[in-house]
Amino acid sequence: MTVTNPPPDSARKPLIASGAHGEPTREPESAYLDHAATTPMSAAALAAYVAEAQRTGNASSLHSAGRTSRRAVEEARETLAKSLGARPSEVIFTSGGTEADNLAIKGIFWGRRAQDPCRTRILVSAVEHHAVLDPAFWLAGHAGADIVLLPVDAEGRLDLDALRADLAAHATETALISVMWANNEVGTVQPIRDVVRAARPYGIPVHTDAVQAVGQAEVDFTESGVDAMTVTGHKLGGPVGVGALLAKRDLALDAVIHGGGQERGVRSGTLDAASIAAFGVAARHAVDCLPDRAARLAALRDDLVARVSAAAPSAELRGPDPASGERLPGNAHFTFPGAEGDSLLYLLDSAGVQASTGSACQAGVPQPSHVLLAMGVPEAEARGALRFTLGATSTQSDVDRLVAALPQVVARAQAAGLVSGRAMGGTA
Amino acid sequence: MRVLAAMSGGVDSAVAAALAVEAGHDVVGVHMALSRNRDQFRTGSRGCCSIEDAGDARRAADVLGIPYYVWDLSERFEDTVVADFLSEYEAGRTPNPCVRCNEHIKFEALLDKATALGFDAVATGHYAQIETREVALPDGGRRTVRELHRSPNDAKDQSYVLAVAGPDRLARAMFPLGGFASKDEVRAEAAKRGLSVSAKPDSYDICFVADGDTRGFLQSRLGSRPGSVVDTDGEVVGEHDGAYAFTVGQRRGLALGRPAEDGRARYVVDVQPATNTVVVGPAELLSVDRIAGEKALWFDGVLEPPVLVGAASQAETASSVEMVSSVEPADTVSSVEPVEALGEVLPDPDGWFDAEVQVRAHGAPVPARVRSIAPVGDAYGDGVADGERSASSAAGTGVAAPGMEIELTGAPLRGVAPGQSVVVYRGTRVLGQATVSRAWRAPAPQ
C-alpha cells in the first residue's frame, strides 16, 4: 500500500493508486467504518421521507391537508412505540438525540425540583455522551444542581455498588439518574435493569440514552423499567434531524422548548412529518432485522478484532470482551500505543478507510476521550484511540481494506508520535 | 509533491494553499489548534485561535477541494511558546512569541509530524522567499545552496520571524506568497478564487494574549509581585506589580508619581529580575552599538570559505568539500557556472564581515559588522582548528558559544532588549539569526 493523500473532496470518482509495481490499480470504494457516527438511510425510510416531503400540511392544522400530515405522524408514533415496547402516548418527537437528552435531563430536573426543592443531585455515569453530561453540568452552573459522576470499571461498565451507596446516603436529595443503554465509544452495554432496580425503592426516575443501542441490541422501554429513554433516527437507518424521548406519562417533565404546545406541551414546534415518517419506518426495520443483523455484525466485528490484533500486535482492544455479550455487535475500539488518533485517522482516510477517534471533538480537535479516562486508560494511551463501527451496509471487504492498510498506517503514525513526543503510550 | 498547507483561517494561508494546489501538488489542509480553550469567535485583531478561524480554514479547504484536518498542537504550544514567553519575561527579557512559534511549532512540531506522515513539504502563507542555486564543487559534484530572502512586499516581509527556522528546516518549507508585492494582490487572488476570507482583517496581536493586554496576561499567569522602580542612581521613584511586565525601552505604563528632576521622559533601561527591580532613565541610555547573541544559526554558505571550481588551490579547498554534507552527484556539470563562490561572505582574519542587522519584526536593518563565535568543534566547517582561529574571537566576551557578536557601524539602535531575535542580512538575503543576550554602548574612544 502506498500512502497518498485523501482524494480531493470535490472529486467523486474512484481512487486510483499505485500498485506494488507502480502500475495504476483501481481500488474499490472507501470503507466506511463509522456507523456509530451515522449510518446510511434505508431505502424504505428514504421512500417514506420523499413521499411525505412532497405533501403540504402542518400536522397541527385542522383541515384535510393537516390531518394527512397528522396521520403520518401518528402512524409513525405507533410504529416507533411498538418497535420499542412503549405506548404511543409515551413518544415525544424531538429534533434528535441531543435534544431528547436535554429534554430529559433538564425537564426531569426542573419537574422534580418543582415537586421537592431538596432534590438537586443528578447522578450520571462518567461515560455518558456530552449530550447528557453538558446539560447536567449546565444545570450545575445555572440552576444549583449537584452532579455526581458514577464510576465505571476498566471495561466501561457502571459501578453498581457506587450507585447503590450514593442512593443509600442521598436518595432524598436526588432528582434523577441517567445511565446510557450502551456506550458510543467502546460499545459497553450497561446493566440498565440493575440501575432501575436500585432506583425504584426510592422512586427516583431513571433516564437512559439508547441512541446507540436500538438496532444493535434488544431495547424494550416498558420491560426495562426506565422512566425516560432517548432514541434517534440517523443511527438506525432513518434521517438526521429527528429523534424522540420516550417518557412515562406520570413522569414530571418540564418543557425545554416552549411555543405551540405540540407533543404534550413539552416539545413545541411544527412536527417534521417527513422525518418522523421515515424514522418510524427505519425503526421498525431495524428492530425487525435485529436478530439476523446482530449475528452478522458480531461475526464481522469478531473477524475485524482478530485481524486488527494480528496486523497491529501492539493494539489494545478497549471495552468488554466481544464474546461476553455485553458489547454492541458493531463496535470495535482499540488504542494504538505511541500513535496519535489524529495521525491514524488521517492516514486511514488517505487509504480510503473512514474511522473515528471516537471521542468528542471541539472544532475537529480530538480531545483525549473522557470515556477512556474514566475507564482508567492513561491519557497518553487514550490519545491513540480509534473506533471502528459496523452497520447494515458493512461488508467483509470493508474489514479487508482496513486490515490491508493498517500495518503501514500504524507504523507511520507511531513514527509521527515519536517526533511529536506526546503520544508516549508504551511503545517498545 | 505531497504538501501540507498550514491553514490558519486567514487570507494568506488560504491563497498559499490555493497556489500549492494550482502548482499541481497533492495538498492537504491542516489547521493547528494552539489553544486548549478556544474562543468561539474571533475578536479584535487576534489571529488564528478561535473556532471561527478553524471554520474559515475549513471553508477555504472546501472551496479548494482539498481534504482538511485539525491537529491539536495546543500542549506543545503551551510547553514551548507560552512557557518561553513567561520564563523570558520572568527573566527580565523580551521574547518574540511569533519567532518561537515558527521555531517550535510551525517548523518543528508541525513540520516533523508532517514529514513522518509522508508529506514532502509544508506550505505556509508567510511573506518571504526561499531561493536555491546550484553550486559546482571542485570534484565535479554539485551542491544546492538554499537561501532565505526578504519578500518584495516590505510592509509584510516576514523573513525576520522565519530566520530562526534555519536552512535545513526551510528545505521542507514552501512559501507560495513569497513573490507577492502587496497584500492587496493576495486579497485579489483570494477573491478571484471565491475564497470568503479575502476581506478578512489582518491579525496583529499575540494570539494567546486576550485583548492584546500582555501585562494582564503575565499577571494572570505569574501573579502579582510588587517591587520598586528606581532611577539610575538607585533612588526609588515608583512601585510596580511585577518587574516581569516591563521591557527595556518601554515608556508607557510606568505610572511614576513624580517627574524626573530635569523634566525629561523616562524609559525602562533595565529590568533586574533577581531583585524585582525596574530601572528607569533617559532615552540616551537606551542607545546601543554592541550586541551579543546566543543560539546563533547560519544559512548555507555564509561561514564556509569560497569554493572556486578550476582554481589553482584545489588542495586547500578539498577539506571544505568533505565537510559538505549534501553533495549531490553531478549529472550535467556543463550548465553550471565555471566559477561559483559558495561562501561569498568573506570574513576578515578575525572573523568579521559586513552586513546589516535587524532586531525587531518591523524595524529597519542597520549596518553592522558581525562575526560568529565558534562553538566547540569546527563550526566554520573549513577544517581550521578552533584553537587557531576562534580562541581570539571567543576570548573575553563571556558569551557562551555558539554565539554572535555585532558591532553597529552606523547609528546606534535604541531599545534592544535581551530575548529579542536579531537577524543578519546582506541586502535581501538572510545570513543568520541569534537571540540577543546582551546589548550595550561601547565606551567612547579615548
Interface residues (C-beta under 8 A of the other chain):
Chain A: V3 T4 N5 P6 P7 P8 D9 S10 A11 D342 S343 L345 Y346 L347 D349 Q362 A363 G364 V365 P366 Q367 R412 A413 A415 A416 L418 V419 S420 R422
Chain B: R2 D26 V27 V28 H31 A33 R38 I51 A54 G55 R58 A61 D62 G65 I66 P67 Y68 Y69 V70 W71 D72 S74 E75 R76 A109 D112 K113 T115 A116 L117 G118
